[in-house]
Amino acid sequence: MFSNFVTGSVSLFSDPINILIFLGGVVGGMLFGAIPGVSMLTLAAILLPFTAHLSAEQGIMLYSVIYCTGVYGGAITAILFNIPGAPENAATAFDGYPMTQQGKAGKAVGAAVMCSALGGSVSAVIMMVATAPIAEWAISAFGPPEIFALVAFGLAVAASVGAKTLWKGWLSILFGLMLAVVGLDPVGGIARYDFGMPYLLAGVHFIPIILGFFAVSEVLVQCEKKATGAYKAPKLSVDFPTFAELWAHKIAVVRSIVIGFFCGILPGIGATLAAFMGYNEAVRWSKDKMAFGKGKLEGVISAETANNAATGAAMIPLLALGLPGGALTAMMVGVFQMHDMEPGPLVFINSGDLVWVVFAAMFYAN
């Protein structure tokens, strides 16, 4: 395993262009994650056409890095302005913003940085260890009935968590299935709903769908919102917690890593619920429950460790089973396929070198 990781690392950093793309993904993911309403999902959708012109290693690395760093970026505005840049960071604001009001913004941001890195790195290591055995098990255990059950489960999860009401979720699923029908019948070769356009014989292409559903829709949503005025940024100098401060919260860190990992590995659960569960468990096990919500460092540590621990875990069902757990991981499936990497049980056999590029990119991004 270590030799494969080294090979993936060499593929990433042997080319100066790869290093620039890696750094650009880190900065872009953090910035878009930090800006409320302009999420890493928007950035990922905008970059899709650009990704088609990159090599397989570069395109896959870029999206893996954006996925990791975007989850952390939203913590900055959550702590400084009480406005989470992404839903994953909502729980961070509970204690992060009160710390800012107390003049401890640097301490809160420093704790978020360190615990995000810790939770994400541990999750990435577990991802490297666990993905291959799960894929091997899927090869031997998965036949047509199991694949059908997995697809049905994925559709059910998407319908139940992808919309505020169940009927809207199922309506979205039906619309997606209608789009999937367009093109040549893979069995009979009959053209379906192509409207006489050769462009549609290969089906509805992934990039226009993503740009329409995510990028364009986000622009319309933001145009509809009224401006709420400018915020004055507080003076900030990042003050990393000492080892003694982190060690005092070691149980909370381990607990949040476990919670984040199991929330991430279950499709449809994700980092948002992981952060809230990590925070809730920190409150439940604390001897000083009343201090939470008033600027307690443990609240920031628990939320940020949990939501970043979910990122690596979410890649396990994506890579091993081809089952994305959220909108961005679904977009990553399209990027993988664009570069001839098909997620699923055979991914290590057909695209083993690219899988280790994903692993290395996510580890170093954290």
C-alpha positions in Angstrom: 0.0 0.0 0.0 2.8 2.4 0.9 4.5 1.9 -2.5 1.2 2.7 -4.3 0.8 5.9 -2.2 4.3 6.9 -3.1 3.6 6.3 -6.7 0.4 8.4 -6.5 2.4 11.2 -4.8 5.1 11.2 -7.5 2.4 11.4 -10.2 1.0 14.5 -8.4 4.1 16.4 -7.7 6.6 15.4 -10.4 5.2 18.1 -12.8 5.2 21.8 -11.9 1.8 22.2 -13.6 0.4 19.6 -11.3 1.7 21.5 -8.3 0.1 24.7 -9.5 -3.2 23.0 -10.1 -3.0 21.5 -6.6 -2.4 24.8 -5.0 -5.1 26.4 -7.1 -7.6 23.8 -6.0 -6.6 24.4 -2.3 -7.0 28.1 -2.6 -10.2 28.0 -4.7 -11.8 25.4 -2.5 -11.2 27.4 0.6 -12.3 30.7 -0.9 -15.5 29.3 -2.5 -16.2 27.4 0.7 -15.8 30.5 2.8 -18.1 32.7 0.7 -21.7 32.2 1.9 -24.0 31.2 -1.0 -21.1 30.4 -3.3 -20.1 26.9 -2.4 -17.5 24.5 -3.5 -20.3 22.9 -5.6 -20.6 26.1 -7.6 -16.8 26.1 -8.2 -16.8 22.5 -9.2 -19.7 23.1 -11.7 -17.9 26.1 -13.2 -14.6 24.2 -13.6 -16.2 21.2 -15.4 -15.6 22.4 -19.0 -12.0 23.3 -18.0 -11.4 19.9 -16.5 -12.1 18.2 -19.9 -8.8 19.8 -21.2 -6.7 18.5 -18.3 -5.0 15.2 -18.1 -6.6 12.4 -16.1 -4.3 12.9 -13.1 -4.8 16.7 -13.1 -8.6 16.7 -13.4 -9.1 14.0 -10.8 -6.6 15.7 -8.4 -8.3 19.1 -8.8 -11.7 17.8 -7.8 -10.4 15.7 -4.9 -8.6 18.8 -3.5 -11.6 21.1 -3.9 -13.8 18.5 -2.1 -11.4 18.5 0.9 -10.6 22.1 1.3 -14.1 23.4 0.6 -15.4 21.8 3.8 -12.9 23.7 5.9 -13.3 27.1 4.1 -16.8 27.6 5.4 -15.5 27.6 9.0 -13.8 31.0 8.5 -17.0 33.0 7.9 -18.9 30.9 10.5 -16.4 31.9 13.2 -15.8 35.5 12.1 -19.3 36.6 11.1 -21.7 33.9 12.3 -22.5 33.2 8.6 -21.4 29.6 7.7 -19.9 29.5 4.2 -21.5 26.0 3.8 -24.1 23.9 5.7 -21.2 21.7 6.9 -20.0 24.6 9.1 -23.2 25.6 10.7 -22.4 23.8 13.9 -19.0 25.5 14.1 -20.7 28.9 14.4 -22.4 27.9 17.7 -19.2 28.5 19.7 -16.9 30.0 17.0 -18.7 33.3 16.8 -19.1 33.8 20.5 -15.3 33.3 20.7 -14.9 36.0 18.1 -17.1 38.3 20.2 -14.8 37.6 23.2 -11.7 38.5 21.2 -10.6 34.9 20.6 -11.2 34.7 16.9 -7.6 33.7 16.2 -7.9 30.8 18.7 -11.1 29.6 17.1 -9.8 29.8 13.6 -6.5 28.1 14.7 -8.5 25.3 16.3 -10.6 24.9 13.2 -7.5 24.6 11.0 -5.8 22.0 13.1 -8.8 19.9 13.8 -9.9 20.0 10.2 -6.5 18.8 9.1 -6.5 16.1 11.8 -9.9 14.8 11.1 -9.4 14.9 7.3 -6.0 13.2 7.4 -7.1 10.4 9.7 -10.2 9.8 7.5 -7.9 9.8 4.3 -5.7 7.1 5.9 -8.7 4.9 6.7 -10.0 5.5 3.2 -6.7 4.1 1.8 -6.9 1.1 4.0 -10.6 0.3 3.6 -11.5 1.0 0.0 -9.6 -1.9 -1.6 -11.0 -4.7 0.7 -14.6 -3.3 0.1 -14.1 -3.3 -3.6 -12.7 -6.9 -3.5 -15.7 -8.0 -1.5 -18.1 -6.3 -4.0 -16.5 -8.2 -6.9 -17.2 -11.5 -5.3 -20.5 -10.7 -3.7 -22.2 -8.4 -6.2 -24.4 -9.9 -8.9 -27.3 -8.4 -10.8 -29.7 -8.7 -7.8 -27.2 -6.9 -5.5 -26.5 -4.2 -8.1 -30.2 -3.6 -8.6 -30.7 -3.4 -4.8 -27.7 -0.9 -4.6 -29.2 1.3 -7.3 -32.6 1.2 -5.7 -31.1 2.1 -2.4 -29.2 5.0 -4.0 -32.4 6.3 -5.6 -34.3 6.0 -2.3 -31.6 7.9 -0.4 -31.5 10.6 -3.0 -35.3 11.0 -2.9 -35.4 11.2 0.8 -32.5 13.5 1.6 -32.3 15.6 -1.6 -35.4 17.7 -1.1 -37.4 19.2 1.7 -40.4 17.0 1.0 -40.5 13.4 -0.1 -42.7 13.9 -3.1 -40.3 16.6 -4.5 -37.4 14.2 -4.1 -39.2 11.4 -6.0 -40.2 14.0 -8.7 -36.6 14.9 -9.1 -35.6 11.2 -9.4 -38.2 10.6 -12.1 -37.0 13.7 -14.0 -33.4 12.3 -13.8 -34.5 8.9 -15.0 -36.3 10.6 -17.9 -33.0 12.3 -18.9 -31.2 9.0 -18.6 -33.6 7.4 -21.2 -32.5 9.9 -23.9 -30.2 8.3 -26.5 -29.6 4.9 -28.2 -31.1 1.9 -26.5 -28.1 -0.2 -25.4 -29.9 -3.4 -26.2 -31.9 -2.8 -29.4 -30.0 0.3 -30.7 -33.3 2.3 -31.1 -33.0 6.0 -30.8 -35.1 7.3 -27.9 -36.2 11.0 -27.6 -33.4 12.3 -29.7 -35.7 14.8 -31.6 -33.7 14.1 -34.8 -30.6 15.6 -33.3 -27.4 13.5 -33.6 -26.0 15.2 -30.5 -28.5 13.4 -28.3 -27.8 9.9 -29.7 -25.1 9.5 -27.0 -27.6 10.7 -24.3 -27.7 14.0 -22.5 -24.2 15.0 -21.7 -23.1 15.4 -18.1 -21.5 18.8 -18.3 -24.6 20.8 -19.5 -26.7 19.1 -16.8 -24.3 20.1 -14.1 -23.9 23.6 -15.3 -27.7 24.0 -15.6 -28.6 22.4 -12.3 -25.9 23.9 -10.1 -24.1 26.9 -11.6 -27.0 28.6 -13.4 -29.5 27.9 -10.7 -27.1 29.3 -8.0 -26.8 32.5 -10.0 -30.6 32.8 -10.2 -30.9 32.2 -6.5 -28.3 34.8 -5.6 -30.0 37.3 -7.9 -33.3 36.8 -6.1 -31.8 37.6 -2.7 -31.6 41.1 -1.3 -28.3 42.5 -0.2 -27.9 42.5 3.6 -25.1 45.1 3.9 -21.4 44.8 4.3 -19.6 43.2 7.3 -16.6 44.7 8.9 -14.0 42.0 9.4 -12.6 41.8 12.9 -8.8 42.0 13.5 -7.5 38.5 13.2 -4.2 36.8 13.9 -4.4 33.0 13.8 -3.5 31.6 17.2 -3.0 27.8 17.0 -4.0 25.9 20.2 -1.2 24.5 22.2 -0.6 20.7 22.4 -1.9 20.8 25.9 -5.1 22.4 24.9 -5.7 19.8 22.1 -4.7 17.0 24.4 -7.3 18.2 26.9 -9.9 17.5 24.2 -8.5 14.3 22.9 -11.6 12.3 23.7 -13.8 14.8 21.8 -11.4 14.6 18.8 -11.5 10.8 18.7 -15.2 10.7 19.2 -15.8 13.2 16.4 -13.5 11.3 14.0 -15.6 8.1 14.6 -18.9 10.0 14.2 -17.7 11.8 11.0 -16.4 8.6 9.5 -19.6 6.7 9.9 -21.7 9.6 8.8 -19.5 10.0 5.7 -19.6 6.3 4.7 -23.4 6.2 4.7 -24.7 7.7 1.4 -26.9 10.7 1.9 -25.8 11.5 5.4 -22.6 13.5 4.8 -20.6 16.2 6.6 -23.4 18.4 7.7 -25.1 15.9 9.9 -21.6 14.7 11.0 -20.8 18.2 12.3 -24.1 18.5 14.2 -23.8 15.0 15.7 -20.2 15.6 16.7 -21.2 18.9 18.4 -24.3 17.3 20.0 -22.2 14.4 21.5 -19.6 16.9 22.8 -22.4 18.7 24.7 -24.0 15.4 25.9 -20.7 14.1 27.3 -19.5 17.4 28.8 -19.6 18.1 32.5 -20.2 21.8 31.7 -23.1 21.7 29.2 -24.1 25.3 29.9 -20.8 26.6 28.5 -21.6 25.4 25.0 -22.9 28.2 22.7 -21.0 30.8 24.7 -17.6 30.4 23.2 -16.3 26.9 24.3 -13.3 25.7 22.3 -14.5 22.1 22.5 -17.5 23.0 20.4 -15.4 24.3 17.5 -13.0 21.3 17.8 -15.8 18.7 17.7 -17.7 20.2 14.8 -14.7 20.8 12.6 -13.1 17.4 13.3 -16.4 15.6 12.5 -17.2 17.3 9.2 -13.8 16.9 7.8 -13.6 13.2 8.9 -16.6 12.6 6.7 -14.8 13.6 3.5 -12.5 10.6 3.2 -15.2 8.3 4.4 -17.6 9.5 1.6 -15.1 8.4 -1.0 -15.2 4.8 0.1 -18.7 4.0 -1.2 -18.0 6.2 -4.2 -14.9 4.5 -5.3 -15.6 0.9 -4.2 -19.3 0.8 -5.1 -19.9 3.7 -7.4 -22.4 5.2 -5.0 -22.0 8.9 -4.4 -23.3 10.3 -1.1 -24.0 13.9 -2.2 -24.1 16.5 -5.0 -20.4 17.1 -5.2 -19.4 13.4 -5.1 -22.0 12.8 -7.8 -20.3 15.5 -9.8 -17.0 13.8 -9.2 -18.4 10.6 -10.8 -18.8 12.6 -13.9 -15.3 13.9 -13.8 -13.9 10.4 -13.2 -15.9 9.0 -16.2 -14.7 12.0 -18.3 -11.2 10.7 -17.7 -12.1 7.0 -18.3 -12.2 6.1 -14.6 -15.3 4.2 -13.8 -16.0 4.0 -10.0 -17.2 0.6 -8.8 -15.8 -2.8 -7.7 -13.4 -2.9 -10.7 -11.9 0.5 -10.2 -8.6 -0.9 -8.7 -8.3 -3.3 -11.6 -9.1 -0.8 -14.4 -7.8 2.5 -12.9 -5.7 1.6 -9.9 -3.1 4.3 -10.6 -5.8 7.0 -10.7 -7.3 5.8 -7.5 -4.0 6.4 -5.7 -3.9 9.8 -7.2 -7.2 10.5 -5.4 -5.9 9.1 -2.2 -2.6 11.1 -2.3 -4.4 14.4 -3.3 -6.9 14.1 -0.5 -4.2 13.3 2.1 -2.0 16.2 1.1 -4.9 18.6 0.8 -5.8 17.9 4.4 
